[in-house]
Amino acid sequence: MEIQERKRVIFWIRIALILGTIVFAVSWIGGKVSSGVRKVHVQRDVPAAAALGPGDVQILTTDGQMDATLSGDKILVGLSPAMVAKIKDEMNKKSGGDSGLGAVIAGAVKSSVASAIGTHISYNVRDVKEIQYKNGQLTLHMNDGDTHGLQGDSKNGNKKEPAEYSKDDAARFIDAVMARKKELGTP
């Protein structure tokens, strides 16, 4: 094995170890936080906008990076389908000329990231007391007093800013959530 190839293998092993540590830390913290809280879940199978049922709604932040979806009795928040596709495309473009163990590790890391990139946070509509819109932000107020923002950060150059929803989209989403609560028989 040449020095260059060894360096490449070591680089990918470091990346895999770092990602493994991050996954472990997130799952450990998630286990500690969620042991008493069962209102927030994650979901990988998010319906496409074309597959939404009657009364379901999907809105995007003004920069198109995040989406909020009402699907059945769930509110889902995560990266938009276009953003997921863009990230996967960038990952595919960056595949180098790795061979051997480096290529195997790189493939495993890319596969793991690609399968998790479209994961959404899921809230049960029954647990929502109200939903508010203020300064471009949507906030869920839960029956137990917790609050959850329905947007992430958006990058503007090197600066992170809160992602925002348009006023019309937010009003449409709020109306759909409150109508769904009535359909489900929850006050």
N, C-alpha and C positions, 0 to 999 in steps of 0.2 A: 504494500500500500504506500503510495507516494505521500509526501508531506502535505501537499495541497489537499489531497483527498482526506487525509487524517484530520486536517483543520476543519474541513467541511463537515465531516462526521461529528467532530466535537461540537461544532457550532449547532448542529441540529439536535444533538443530545442535550445541550444546554437549553435550547428553546423548548424541547419536550419536558425537561425537568421544571422549567419555569412555569409552563402552562399547567403541568400536573400539580404544582404547588398552589397555583391560583385556583384551580378547580377544587382541590382539597380544602383550601381556606374558605372559599365561597360556600361549599356544601357544609362545612362545619359551622360557619356562622349562620347559614340558612337554617340548619337544624336547631341551633340554639334559639334563634329568633322565632322560628315557626313552631316551636314546641308548644307555645301557648297561643299562637295566632294561626288560625286555619282559614282566614278569609282571602288570602292572597296565594295564588298558585301560578305555575308556569304551564304553558301549553305550546306544543310544537305544531300541531295540526290546525293552522289558522285558515279559515275559508277565504278563497279569493273573492274580490268584490262582486264578480259575476255570479258566484255561487251562493250569495247571501239570500236568506229567505225573506218572506214578506215582513215588513216592519224592521228588518235588520238594516244597519247603517254602517258605513265605513267612511271616516274622514281622515284627511292628511294634514300635517302641519304645513304652514305656508312655504317652507323650504322643501317639502316632499320627503323628508327623511324619516319621519315617524308616522304611525297611524294609530287611530283609536277605532275599534270595531265593536259594535253591538251585534252579537250573534246568539240567538236563542236567549238563554238566561245568563249569559256571560258578557262581560266587558273585557276586551282584549287590547293590550297596548304593547307596541314594539316597533321594530324597524319596518318601514314600508316595504312592499314587495319589490319596488324599483330599487330601493337602497340595498336590499338583500342581494338582488341580481347584480348590482354594481360591485358590491364587495366580492361576491363569488367570481365575477369576471376579472377583477384585479388580482385575486388569488391565483386564478388560472394563468394569467399573463406572467406572473412572477415565478412560474415553475422554471427552474434553471436546468442545467445539464448535469444534475446530480446522478450518481450511480452508486450501487452497492447499498450499504447500511444507511448512508445519508439520504438516499432516495426513499428508502422504506420509512424512515422516521419522518421525513418531510411529507410523504403521502399520508401517513397516519395523522399527523398534526392537521394537515389541510382537511382531511376527511372529518375529523372531530369538530373543527371550527365550522366547516360548511354545514354540518348537520345541526349545529346549535345556533347558527346565526339568525335564523328566522323565529326563534323562540319568543313568545309573547307572555307578558304578565297577565294573569286572568283574575278578574273579580266577579263574584256572584252578584247579580242584580238585586237579589233579595237582601243582601247585606248593605246596600246603598241607601242612606237616608235621603241625601240630595246631592245634586251635582251643580257646581257653580262655574261661571266663566268670568274671569277678571284679568284685564291686561294681557289678553292673548292666551291665558292659561286656563285649563280645565282642571278642577279639583273635585275629587269624590269625598263626600263626608259620609262616613260609615255609621251604622246604627250604634256601634260601640264607642263612638266619639273619635276614632282614628280618622286621619285625612290622608289622601294619596293623590299626588299630581299625575296627570295623564300625559306627560310629555317628558322628553329627555332634553339633553343639551344638543345644540346645533353648532357646528364649527363654522366660524366666519374668519377665514384666514387662520391665524394661530390663536384666535380668541374664541372661547366657548360662550355661547349665549343660550338662554332658554328657548327651546323651540316653541312656536306659537301657532295657534289655530285661528282661522278667520272667524269673525263674529257670526257670519251666516252659517258656516259649517258647525260651529259650536252650538248655536241655537237649535239647529236641526238634530244634532246628536243628543242634546239635553232633552228635547221633546220626545225623541224616540226612546230614550232610557226611561223617562217618567211614564210614557205610555206602556212600555213593557212591564214596569212595576205594577201598573193597574191590571194588566192582563194576567199577571201572576198572582194577583190578589194580595199584594203587599203594600202597606200604606207608605 
